Amino acid sequence: MLEQAGIDFWEVHSIVFVICMLMFPRVTMLITEICFAPWFGGLAWLGWVFAPRLTVAIFASIFYFNTNPVLCVFTWLWAVTGEGTEKAVCSKCGENNC
């Protein structure tokens, strides 16, 4: 359905995209999906709001696992550690009224 088994990540994206995704996942996803992916569905929007890194990891696995499995593994590591860190900092800041 959505699988694009023969497309390599680096054929479609540049290092600038990767850096932007690492630094600003929500903004990068918003711009990319509005401009280039009209099929971005309701579940993906919920992922964008609540867990953007996990949404990126899921999309990376769907589209690029066949051609770039190492990239997908790093994406999942980034997603899991980033989401946990973000939630911990937000809860700590909320307790201290930062």
C-alpha positions as CSV (number, residue, x, y, z in Angstrom):
1,M,0.0,0.0,0.0
2,L,2.5,2.7,1.2
3,E,5.6,0.6,0.8
4,Q,8.3,1.9,-1.5
5,A,10.7,-0.9,-1.3
6,G,13.1,0.2,-4.1
7,I,13.7,3.8,-3.0
8,D,16.9,4.7,-1.1
9,F,16.6,7.3,1.6
10,W,19.5,9.3,0.2
11,E,17.9,9.5,-3.3
12,V,15.0,11.4,-1.8
13,H,16.5,13.4,1.1
14,S,19.7,15.3,1.9
15,I,21.8,15.7,5.0
16,V,20.0,19.1,5.6
17,F,16.7,17.2,6.0
18,V,18.3,14.8,8.5
19,I,19.7,17.6,10.6
20,C,16.4,19.5,10.5
21,M,14.6,16.3,11.5
22,L,17.0,15.8,14.4
23,M,16.7,19.3,15.7
24,F,13.1,20.2,14.9
25,P,11.1,17.1,14.2
26,R,7.6,18.7,14.4
27,V,8.4,21.6,12.2
28,T,10.2,19.5,9.6
29,M,7.3,17.0,9.5
30,L,4.7,19.7,9.2
31,I,6.5,21.4,6.3
32,T,7.3,18.1,4.6
33,E,3.9,16.5,4.9
34,I,1.9,19.6,3.9
35,C,4.0,20.2,0.9
36,F,4.8,16.7,-0.3
37,A,2.5,14.1,1.2
38,P,-1.2,14.8,0.9
39,W,-2.0,11.3,2.2
40,F,-0.8,12.2,5.7
41,G,-3.7,10.7,7.6
42,G,-5.4,11.2,11.0
43,L,-3.2,8.7,12.9
44,A,-0.1,10.4,11.5
45,W,-1.4,13.8,12.7
46,L,-1.9,12.3,16.2
47,G,1.6,11.0,16.1
48,W,2.8,14.5,15.0
49,V,1.1,16.0,18.0
50,F,2.0,13.5,20.7
51,A,5.1,11.6,19.6
52,P,6.8,13.0,16.4
53,R,10.0,11.0,16.8
54,L,8.1,7.7,16.9
55,T,6.1,8.8,13.9
56,V,9.3,9.4,12.0
57,A,10.7,6.0,13.0
58,I,7.5,4.3,11.9
59,F,7.6,6.1,8.5
60,A,11.3,5.4,8.1
61,S,10.7,1.7,8.8
62,I,7.8,1.5,6.3
63,F,9.5,3.3,3.5
64,Y,13.2,2.7,3.8
65,F,13.9,-0.5,5.9
66,N,14.5,-2.6,2.8
67,T,17.2,-0.2,1.4
68,N,18.6,1.4,4.6
69,P,18.1,-0.9,7.7
70,V,21.0,0.7,9.6
71,L,19.3,4.1,9.2
72,C,16.1,2.7,10.5
73,V,17.8,1.2,13.6
74,F,19.4,4.6,14.4
75,T,16.0,6.3,13.8
76,W,14.4,4.0,16.4
77,L,17.2,4.6,18.9
78,W,16.8,8.4,18.3
79,A,13.0,8.1,18.7
80,V,13.0,6.0,21.9
81,T,15.7,8.1,23.7
82,G,14.5,11.4,22.4
83,E,10.8,10.8,23.5
84,G,11.9,9.6,26.9
85,T,14.2,12.6,27.4
86,E,11.7,15.1,26.2
87,K,9.0,13.7,28.5
88,A,11.3,13.7,31.5
89,V,12.5,17.3,30.9
90,C,8.9,18.5,30.5
91,S,7.7,16.7,33.6
92,K,10.6,18.0,35.7
93,C,10.1,21.6,34.4
94,G,6.4,21.3,35.1
95,E,7.1,20.4,38.7
96,N,9.4,23.4,39.1
97,N,7.2,25.8,37.2
98,C,10.0,26.6,34.7
